[in-house]
């Protein structure tokens, strides 16, 4: 069992910055791809950014150049630095991780975990 806990959300004005953090803990053999998603009221959840365990990143076109995803593999933590925030960035941000776990018989399986979400609100 693995848990993802996000932190860093809050209320800011347009143009300001926030840094989100997400820590994975539990029975972890290896944390593979980690990502940030967001969901605004009335909209579907969308991928914001992802990062592989090797450091390769992908960004939504709407955030590229403003947001930076990074990770600390020793701490099983992923970050999302959000600069130049816009009101349209307002959403609940969810941490996502593909985690490899080792069974008692030493076999390995992979499961997708989600955090509980952290609210980001950007005022005009």
Secondary structure, 3 states (H helix, E strand, C coil): CEEEEEECCEEEECCCCEEEEEEEEECCCEEEEEEEEEECCCCCCEEEEEECCCCCEEECCCCECCEEEEEECCCCEEEEEECCCCHHHCEEEEEEEEEEEECCCCCEEEEEEECCCEEEEEEC
